[in-house]
Amino acid sequence: MGTKEQLKELKPLFALMTLFEEQRDKDIKLINTFHNPEVKDIEKGTAKQLLYLGKERDKRLAMIATLQNEKQIAVIKARYVDDLSWDEIPDKLGYSRNTVFK
């Protein structure tokens, strides 16, 4: 998978992590109402998914962090983490369009 494709997966990764975190919280509440040890495996599956998604997110964020230029990092994060359009980035970051598209 190419760099651009990996970066495009950042926003969905954050969304999936949020969903799994919400599900984990629900699972924990449910588990606490039962005293059956078998039910605890439900939360373990959610935790494994969160761990996997976190590692995938961290790989992509580490890839961004290897960039040498702080402006490049800010632009890439604005695009792929904050999901801003290319037209929104200059206004949000206070950069000229030329700086954003370099």
Secondary structure, 3 states (H helix, E strand, C coil): CCHHHHHHCHHHHHHHHHHHHHHHHHHHHHHHHCCCHHHHHHHHHHHHHHHHHHHHHHHHHHHHHCCCCHHHHHHHHHHHCCCCCCCHHHHHHCCCHHHHCC
